[in-house]
Amino acid sequence: MSHSIPPANQGQMPPGWGPPPAAAQPAPPARSGGRSAGGVVLCVLGALLLLGGSALAAHAYSNSRQTIANARYGLTLWKDEPVDRLFPKTIGGRADMLSGATDPKYAMWERLGISAETSCAKALDGSIGKTAKRLGCKAVLRATYVDPTVNTLATVALVVLPPEESRRVELMEFFEDHQNEEPGVRALPVPGTAAANWSDARRSAADLTPTDGEYLPYALAVTTGSVDGRVAGWLPGKWGEDDDTGLFDRKAMAGTAHDVARLFEGHIDDLRLEGVK
């Protein structure tokens, strides 16, 4: 028996026949104003980071140039700095890592006078003076200081040498071999002060410390002695029983000279780092 499609359904598929209806597609999401704004913000931040990076690089370059300039300033600071900055009124300890050594609150030495003479021959004597001359000594600047107890005097000498480090090292080595024979730095008396009678004959010991750095062609030489004129030597009584060489007393004075030399070594480096005022 054949089946026929009812007339009412001609041209149409019977119910349930044919492919299933297509699934409904979700409408595309509307553009978000927040996403657009976020993109703009990211672009701006990126630009700022680039600018910041450029500024940081420029700042680093500027700092490097400043460092080089300050370093090279060390070559001429001995004649470019005012003499009362080279030899400050007081020198001693530091309040902290970032402070200088010239704060009167921490003073260990007070300046009595500064020499107007810069001749190497008039500032250094003996074989140490001759060695400095051979190594190319250009000038020697001197000042005399006294300790807070007004018992000890120190003449500080800034020895200016050619820039080669080897010359500073050679002068130091020569000094170490001869420091017990002669102080090397000539005493600078200062009339009207505790150093009025300070003289070469009253010198007890000395020290010489070279500065450290390519652009600091200096050596700090110091000689020390007593205000009352007593010269270091053989100690009396039991204090000198074990002193076969007579150097115990002189070593104490040499230690004082070394401390002063180190104070000024740090001070000179401070001036180099500060550069031109």
MARLOBA-912071 format. One record per residue (C-alpha): residue number from 1; residue in one letter; chain; x, y, z. Coordinates in Angstrom, 1 decimal. Layout:
  pos  code  unit      px      py      pz
  NUM     A     A       X       Y       Z
...
This chain:
  pos  code  unit      px      py      pz
    1     M     A     0.0     0.0     0.0
    2     S     A     1.3     3.4    -0.9
    3     H     A     1.2     6.4     1.3
    4     S     A     0.4     9.8     0.0
    5     I     A     1.1    13.2     1.4
    6     P     A    -2.0    15.0     2.5
    7     P     A    -2.8    18.0     0.4
    8     A     A    -2.6    20.3     3.4
    9     N     A     1.1    19.4     3.8
   10     Q     A     2.2    19.6     0.2
   11     G     A     5.5    21.6    -0.1
   12     Q     A     6.2    21.2     3.6
   13     M     A     8.1    18.5     5.5
   14     P     A     6.0    16.5     7.8
   15     P     A     6.4    17.3    11.5
   16     G     A     9.6    15.6    12.9
   17     W     A    11.2    15.1     9.5
   18     G     A    14.3    16.9     8.2
   19     P     A    17.5    18.2    10.0
   20     P     A    17.2    19.6    13.5
   21     P     A    17.0    23.4    13.7
   22     A     A    20.3    25.3    13.9
   23     A     A    21.4    26.3    17.4
   24     A     A    21.0    29.9    18.2
   25     Q     A    24.3    31.9    17.9
   26     P     A    25.1    34.3    20.8
   27     A     A    25.2    37.9    19.9
   28     P     A    28.7    39.4    19.6
   29     P     A    29.7    41.2    22.8
   30     A     A    29.4    45.0    22.8
   31     R     A    32.7    46.9    22.8
   32     S     A    33.8    47.8    26.3
   33     G     A    34.8    51.4    27.0
   34     G     A    36.9    50.1    29.9
   35     R     A    39.0    47.9    27.6
   36     S     A    39.7    50.8    25.3
   37     A     A    40.7    53.0    28.2
   38     G     A    42.9    50.3    29.6
   39     G     A    44.7    50.1    26.3
   40     V     A    45.3    53.8    26.4
   41     V     A    46.6    53.6    29.9
   42     L     A    49.0    50.8    29.0
   43     C     A    50.3    52.8    26.0
   44     V     A    50.9    55.8    28.2
   45     L     A    52.6    53.7    30.9
   46     G     A    54.8    52.2    28.2
   47     A     A    55.7    55.6    26.9
   48     L     A    56.5    56.8    30.5
   49     L     A    58.6    53.8    31.1
   50     L     A    60.6    54.5    28.0
   51     L     A    61.0    58.1    29.0
   52     G     A    62.0    57.1    32.5
   53     G     A    64.5    54.6    31.1
   54     S     A    66.0    57.3    28.9
   55     A     A    66.1    59.7    31.9
   56     L     A    67.7    57.1    34.1
   57     A     A    70.3    56.4    31.4
   58     A     A    71.0    60.1    31.0
   59     H     A    71.3    60.5    34.8
   60     A     A    73.7    57.6    35.0
   61     Y     A    75.7    59.0    32.1
   62     S     A    75.7    62.4    33.8
   63     N     A    76.9    60.8    37.1
   64     S     A    79.6    59.0    35.3
   65     R     A    80.8    62.2    33.7
   66     Q     A    80.7    63.9    37.1
   67     T     A    82.7    61.1    38.7
   68     I     A    85.3    61.5    36.1
   69     A     A    85.4    65.2    36.5
   70     N     A    85.7    64.9    40.3
   71     A     A    88.4    62.3    39.9
   72     R     A    90.5    64.4    37.6
   73     Y     A    90.0    67.4    40.0
   74     G     A    92.2    65.5    42.3
   75     L     A    95.2    66.3    40.1
   76     T     A    94.9    70.0    40.7
   77     L     A    93.1    70.4    44.0
   78     W     A    96.4    71.2    45.8
   79     K     A    96.5    74.5    43.9
   80     D     A    92.8    75.1    43.2
   81     E     A    91.4    74.6    46.7
   82     P     A    91.7    77.4    49.3
   83     V     A    94.6    76.6    51.6
   84     D     A    92.3    76.7    54.7
   85     R     A    90.2    73.9    53.1
   86     L     A    93.3    71.8    52.4
   87     F     A    94.3    72.4    56.0
   88     P     A    91.0    72.9    57.9
   89     K     A    90.8    74.7    61.2
   90     T     A    90.0    71.4    63.0
   91     I     A    90.3    67.8    61.9
   92     G     A    89.3    64.5    63.7
   93     G     A    86.5    62.0    63.8
   94     R     A    83.3    61.8    61.7
   95     A     A    79.7    61.9    62.8
   96     D     A    78.8    59.1    60.3
   97     M     A    79.8    57.5    57.0
   98     L     A    78.6    60.5    55.0
   99     S     A    80.1    63.3    57.1
  100     G     A    83.5    64.9    56.8
  101     A     A    86.4    65.0    59.2
  102     T     A    86.3    68.8    59.9
  103     D     A    83.4    69.0    62.4
  104     P     A    84.7    70.9    65.5
  105     K     A    82.5    68.7    67.7
  106     Y     A    84.8    65.7    66.8
  107     A     A    88.1    67.6    66.6
  108     M     A    91.3    65.8    67.5
  109     W     A    93.7    68.4    66.1
  110     E     A    93.5    72.2    65.8
  111     R     A    95.4    74.2    63.3
  112     L     A    97.9    76.8    64.6
  113     G     A    99.4    78.1    61.3
  114     I     A   100.0    77.5    57.6
  115     S     A   103.3    78.0    55.7
  116     A     A   103.4    80.4    52.8
  117     E     A   106.4    78.5    51.5
  118     T     A   105.8    75.6    49.0
  119     S     A   109.4    74.7    48.1
  120     C     A   110.1    70.9    48.4
  121     A     A   113.7    71.6    49.5
  122     K     A   112.5    73.9    52.4
  123     A     A   109.8    71.5    53.6
  124     L     A   111.6    68.2    53.4
  125     D     A   115.1    67.4    54.6
  126     G     A   117.7    64.7    54.6
  127     S     A   117.7    61.7    52.3
  128     I     A   113.9    61.7    52.2
  129     G     A   113.9    65.2    50.8
  130     K     A   116.5    64.2    48.2
  131     T     A   114.4    61.1    47.2
  132     A     A   111.3    63.2    46.9
  133     K     A   113.2    65.6    44.6
  134     R     A   114.5    62.7    42.5
  135     L     A   110.9    61.4    42.1
  136     G     A   109.8    64.8    40.7
  137     C     A   108.4    66.6    43.8
  138     K     A   106.5    69.6    42.6
  139     A     A   105.6    71.4    45.8
  140     V     A   105.0    70.7    49.5
  141     L     A   102.3    72.5    51.5
  142     R     A   102.6    72.5    55.3
  143     A     A   100.6    73.4    58.4
  144     T     A   101.1    72.8    62.1
  145     Y     A    98.5    71.4    64.4
  146     V     A    98.2    70.8    68.2
  147     D     A    96.2    68.2    70.1
  148     P     A    93.4    69.1    72.5
  149     T     A    95.7    68.5    75.5
  150     V     A    98.2    71.0    74.1
  151     N     A   101.0    68.4    74.7
  152     T     A   101.7    67.2    71.1
  153     L     A   102.5    69.1    67.9
  154     A     A   102.2    67.8    64.4
  155     T     A   103.4    69.4    61.2
  156     V     A   101.5    68.0    58.2
  157     A     A   103.0    68.1    54.7
  158     L     A   101.1    67.6    51.5
  159     V     A   103.8    66.3    49.1
  160     V     A   102.8    66.9    45.4
  161     L     A   104.3    64.3    43.0
  162     P     A   103.8    63.4    39.4
  163     P     A   100.7    61.3    38.8
  164     E     A   102.4    57.9    38.4
  165     E     A   101.5    55.7    41.4
  166     S     A   104.9    54.1    41.3
  167     R     A   106.5    57.3    42.5
  168     R     A   104.3    57.5    45.6
  169     V     A   105.0    53.8    46.4
  170     E     A   108.8    54.3    46.0
  171     L     A   108.7    57.3    48.3
  172     M     A   106.8    55.4    50.9
  173     E     A   109.1    52.4    50.7
  174     F     A   112.2    54.7    51.1
  175     F     A   110.6    56.4    54.1
  176     E     A   109.8    53.1    55.8
  177     D     A   113.5    52.1    55.4
  178     H     A   114.7    55.4    56.9
  179     Q     A   112.0    56.7    59.3
  180     N     A   114.1    55.8    62.4
  181     E     A   117.0    57.8    61.1
  182     E     A   115.3    61.1    60.3
  183     P     A   111.7    62.5    60.3
  184     G     A   112.0    63.9    56.8
  185     V     A   109.4    66.7    57.3
  186     R     A   110.7    70.0    58.6
  187     A     A   108.9    71.4    61.6
  188     L     A   106.8    74.6    61.0
  189     P     A   106.9    76.9    64.1
  190     V     A   104.0    79.4    64.6
  191     P     A   104.9    82.5    66.6
  192     G     A   102.5    83.4    69.4
  193     T     A   101.1    79.8    69.7
  194     A     A   101.9    76.6    71.4
  195     A     A   104.2    75.9    68.4
  196     A     A   106.3    79.1    68.9
  197     N     A   109.4    77.0    69.9
  198     W     A   108.6    74.1    67.6
  199     S     A   111.8    73.2    65.6
  200     D     A   113.6    70.4    63.7
  201     A     A   115.6    69.7    66.9
  202     R     A   112.4    68.9    68.8
  203     R     A   111.0    66.4    66.3
  204     S     A   110.5    62.9    67.7
  205     A     A   109.0    60.8    64.9
  206     A     A   107.2    60.9    61.6
  207     D     A   105.0    59.0    59.2
  208     L     A   104.4    59.1    55.4
  209     T     A   101.2    57.8    53.8
  210     P     A   100.6    57.9    50.1
  211     T     A    97.1    58.8    48.8
  212     D     A    95.2    56.0    47.0
  213     G     A    93.9    56.6    43.5
  214     E     A    94.9    57.4    39.9
  215     Y     A    94.1    61.1    40.2
  216     L     A    95.5    61.8    43.7
  217     P     A    99.3    62.2    43.2
  218     Y     A   100.1    63.0    46.8
  219     A     A   101.8    61.7    49.9
  220     L     A   100.9    62.9    53.4
  221     A     A   104.0    63.3    55.5
  222     V     A   103.7    64.2    59.2
  223     T     A   106.3    64.9    61.9
  224     T     A   105.4    65.0    65.6
  225     G     A   106.9    66.3    68.8
  226     S     A   106.2    67.5    72.3
  227     V     A   105.1    71.1    73.1
  228     D     A   107.5    71.2    76.0
  229     G     A   110.4    70.3    73.8
  230     R     A   111.1    66.8    75.2
  231     V     A   112.4    64.6    72.5
  232     A     A   111.4    60.9    72.3
  233     G     A   114.2    58.5    73.2
  234     W     A   115.4    56.3    76.0
  235     L     A   112.7    55.9    78.7
  236     P     A   113.8    56.3    82.3
  237     G     A   113.7    53.5    85.0
  238     K     A   111.6    50.5    84.5
  239     W     A   109.9    51.9    81.4
  240     G     A   113.1    51.5    79.5
  241     E     A   114.3    48.2    80.9
  242     D     A   113.3    46.2    77.9
  243     D     A   114.0    48.9    75.3
  244     D     A   117.3    47.8    73.7
  245     T     A   117.0    50.2    70.8
  246     G     A   115.6    53.3    72.4
  247     L     A   112.6    53.2    70.0
  248     F     A   109.7    52.5    72.3
  249     D     A   109.0    56.2    73.0
  250     R     A   109.6    57.1    69.4
  251     K     A   107.1    54.4    68.2
  252     A     A   104.4    56.0    70.2
  253     M     A   105.0    59.3    68.5
  254     A     A   105.3    57.6    65.1
  255     G     A   101.8    56.1    65.8
  256     T     A   100.4    59.5    66.4
  257     A     A   102.0    60.8    63.2
  258     H     A   100.4    57.9    61.3
  259     D     A    97.0    58.6    62.7
  260     V     A    97.3    62.3    61.6
  261     A     A    98.5    61.2    58.1
  262     R     A    95.5    58.9    57.7
  263     L     A    93.1    61.7    58.8
  264     F     A    94.4    64.0    56.1
  265     E     A    94.5    61.2    53.5
  266     G     A    90.7    60.8    54.0
  267     H     A    90.2    64.6    54.0
  268     I     A    92.0    65.0    50.7
  269     D     A    89.8    62.3    49.1
  270     D     A    86.7    64.1    50.5
  271     L     A    87.9    67.3    48.6
  272     R     A    88.3    65.3    45.4
  273     L     A    84.8    63.9    45.6
  274     E     A    83.3    67.2    46.3
  275     G     A    84.9    68.7    43.3
  276     V     A    84.9    72.4    42.5
  277     K     A    82.7    74.5    44.8
